[in-house]
Amino acid sequence: MSKVLLGCIADDFTGATDLANNLVRAGMRAVQTIGVPAGPLDVPADAVVVALKSRTIPAAEAVAQSLDALRWLQAQGAQQIYFKYCSTFDSTAQGNIGPVTEALMDALGTDFTIATPAFPDNQRTVFKGHLFVGDVLLSDSGMRNHPLTPMTDANLVRVLQAQCARKVGLIDYKTVAAGEHAIAARIAQLRAEGVAIAVVDALANEDLLRLGPALKNLPLLTAGSGVAIALPANFGIQASARAADLPQAGGTRAVLSGSCSLATNRQVQAFIAAGRPAMNIDPLRIAAGDDVAAEALAWAAPLLAKGPVLLYSTADPQAVKSVQGQLGVDAAGALVERALAAIARGLVEAGVRQLVLAGGETSGACVQALGVAQMQIGPQIDPGVPWCWGRDGAGRPLHLTLKSGNFGADDFFSKAFTMLQ
Ligand code: ADP
């Protein structure tokens, strides 16, 4: 088995898929594992993305899991480590981006790394250290209302510094525009000033491609998925036109949505407006002890043969706040995740083999409940979201797509299935 070149640690499952998607599109054979595998990798891959669910767990646990993943990736021969977080820099005041970055730096014995969530293909750009989502600052975007990681400051140097003991600095767009040598000189200058982590501006893919060569010798990179487009070239790998083929899809189809992002709210509305069957999963009813999962499965059973069905807890910010006020933020999240995961298991029992999962935490809970250990990355549906293929704990083949809340066009839930026909 050839050695893994790039070893990646992702802090959630959709983020892992997003990263693997960019690596595949840039020519690398990529495999995503769900958690840290027990044994060695048993398929050939240039890059492996270990998907953790460590974005919102206590920082010490996120650090421990990330270090576990690091050790496994090193054992597979990984030459460079990539810590992947969300393109909207999702984190709480305690982390976990800062603590995990610093723990990885300690373990790798490195004094410098970068931090950039820029992903221009998905309208995430960084200018003078400030993160923009489309045309607005992060703090003016829908992320300010996120159920678990509300982002109210767009200044990433400030946000990251608050999570780090090491000094955080900036490589600004002028330096990036001047190319590899200017970036290398700026890195040397920052190092001399005692800066250990540099937020990097990037407004377009060209910026990331200019940044790529300057990153070749850094043991650790931390970023969203955007930087990935520039890395395969550092290993002598060119983009290949060969489509990321997956086995033929079969079975029936379903969408499970626990994301409450603006994009997912639009996708749910578009699916319903297209006349497709949809059932709302109400957190308050779950909390009251109703067996909502059983109801949902009974509702879906007669519909599945006719086309895709949607089960969603997706709600607007006001409704989410109200539920959180009554149940608590974490309790509400966990309750909904458990219910959707139980529904995912029931759907696969009922013959569903094509499953769209919307929401990072949500899809993490679902693939774990299904016992999927490893996924091959296939064709892209929308930027950041490919179809994947793997087997559940019982060995049943499944086509899965793990959609990060903010990703995907309004018709994503229908378009995804059309692509597999
Ligand atoms: P995204 O990718 O949009 O961030 P996630 O699945 O990661 O989506 O996060 C959404 C969180 O909100 C999950 O923990 C989910 O269980 C929770 N949630 C989903 N629906 C509701 C709701 N109606 N009220 C409160 N919390 C909800």
Residues whose N, C-alpha, C, O or C-beta is under 5 A from the ligand:
A	BS01	ADP	P147 G258 S259 C260 S261 P283 S313 T314 A315 V320 V323 A332 G333 A334 V336 E337 A358 G359 G360 E361 T362 K403 S404 G405 N406
